[in-house]
Amino acid sequence: MPTQRKIETVHELTEKLSRAQLVVVADYRGDGRGMSVADMTELRRKLREHGGEVVVAKNTLLKIAANHTGREALDSLLSGPTAVTFAYDDAGKVAKALLDYLKSGNKSFTVRGALLGKTLLPADALEQVTKLPSREQALAQVVGGIAAPVSGVVGVLNAAISNVLYVLQARIDQLQPQNS
């Protein structure tokens, strides 16, 4: 029988998973000692600056939440002590902040893999995620791609209307008596 606390935790994890663009699964006790409270606090602060957060959660509760959101691919990454990083706004910036933290020398935090949307990524693919355009850049590219053909159509229509007007003006000039 699930406790009320577990039900609430599954609800929170489901909500976080459904909002996240990127989910990074890691072992936070990679070297056997585990992360200190100060290290975890520092990591949380860095991720929060970029619209991300890290949560330590039970694997069984994460699996239930992943199944509720259609992200069952996470199941293969959930074994042992698990910390999950959620990127809500800009997946590239959160991935970069996480990689910068890992490069700072902390061996306690070991990435197992990630989920970009619903696509499972290996741990070494996090570097490629940092190269993704931000949401604003992606939207600008989409709008630019849509606007270019539309402006071309407007130009063609404008030229066609101008040609019709020139022909009409020439006919009017023909029909008017010449004043000499």
N, C-alpha and C positions, 0 to 999 in steps of 0.2 A: 504494500500500500504506500503510494508516494506521499511524502509529507508536504505541507503547504509551502515550505521553504523551497523544496525541490521543484514544485510546480511553478513558483514565481521565478526561480532561476532559469528554468526551461523557457518560460515566457520572455524573459529579458534576453536570453541568448538568441531566441527565434527572432526577436525584434532587431537585434544587432546584426544578425546574419542577413536578414532581408534588406537592411539598409546599406550594407557594406558592398563596395565595389571590389575590394580586395580583402581576402582573409589569409593571414599567414599563420601557420601552425608551427610551434617550436617547443623544444624541450628546454625548460628553464633550469634544469639541474644537469646540464650536459657534462660537466667535469666531476660530477659526484657531490660537490659541495653545495651547489645551488647558488642562486643569486642572493645577494644581500638585500636588505630592505632599501638601503641607499641606492643600490644599482637599479632596482625595480622602479623606485621613485623617479630617478633620473631618466630612465627609458620612458616611463609614462609621460613625464613632462615634455620630452622631445617629441613624442608622437602626438600629444595633444596640440602642440603648436601647429601641426600640419593636418589637423582634422582626423586624427586616428586615436586609438586607445588599445591597451593591452589588458587582457583579462585572464586570470588563472581559473580554469574550470575543470570539472570532472568530465572524463571522456564519455561516460554513459549519457550525461545530460546534454553534452554537445552533439552526440549522435542523434538523440531525439530531436533537438532543435534543427539539426541539418536535414533530417528527414521531413520536418514540417515545412522547410523552405525549399525543398527540391534540390538540396546540395549534398546529396548522399555521397558524392565523391570524396568528401572530407573523411569519411569513415576509415579509409586506408591510412590516414595520417595520425589517427587518434590511438596512441598507445603510450603508456608511461605518463610521467608528469607533463602536463600540457598547458602552455600559455598560448593564447590566441590573440593576434593583432588584427584589429578591424580598421580599414581605411574607408571612410565615408565620403569625403569630398574629392581628394586628389590622390589616387592610388600611387602615382609616380613619386610624389613628395614623401608620402608615408614610407614607401619602400626605400627611398634614398635615406631617410632619417634612420630607419631600421638597419640598413647596411652600414651607415656611418657608425652607428652604435656597435655593431658587430666588429668593425674594423678597429675600434678603439681598444680591442684586446680582451674583451670579456668572453671567456670560454664557457661560461655557464649557460649561455643562451645559444642553442643550436637549432637552426631552421630545418624542419622536416620537409616542408613543401608549402604550397600556397594554392589558393583558389581565386582566379580572376574571373569574375562573373560566375559562371558554372564550369569553367575550364580548370582542370587540375594541372598545376605546374610543379616541376621538380624544384628542389631547394636552390639549385644554381641558376634558375631562370629569374630570380628576383632582380638581378642586374638589368635584364631587359625591361622589366616593368618600370624601372626608373626612367627609361627613355620614352615612355608613353606621353603623349601630349596631355596637358591639363584639360579639364572639362571645358573651360572657356576657349582654349585653343582648338579643341575638337569641334565645338559649336561654330566657331568662326570659319573653320575649314568647310563645314557642311553648308553654312550660309553662303560662303563664297562660291562653292560648287553649284549651288542652286541659283545664285544671282547671275553668274556668268551667262548661262544659256538664256535666261530671261532677258537680260540686257541685249543680247544678240537678236532675239525675236523682236524686241522693241525697235531696234535699229532697222531691221528688215521692214517692219510695218511702217515705220516713219518714212523710209525711202520710197516704199510703194505709194504711200499717200502723197508724198511730194511729187512723184512722177505723174500721178493722176492730175494733181493741181497744175503742173506745168503744161500738160496736154490741154486741159480746159482753158488755161490762160491763152495758149497759142490759138485755140479755136475762136475764143472771144476776139482776139486781136485780128483774126482773119475776117470775121464777120462784120466788124466795125468798118464803116467807111473811112477811107484814108483822107485825112485833112492835109492838103498840100497847098 
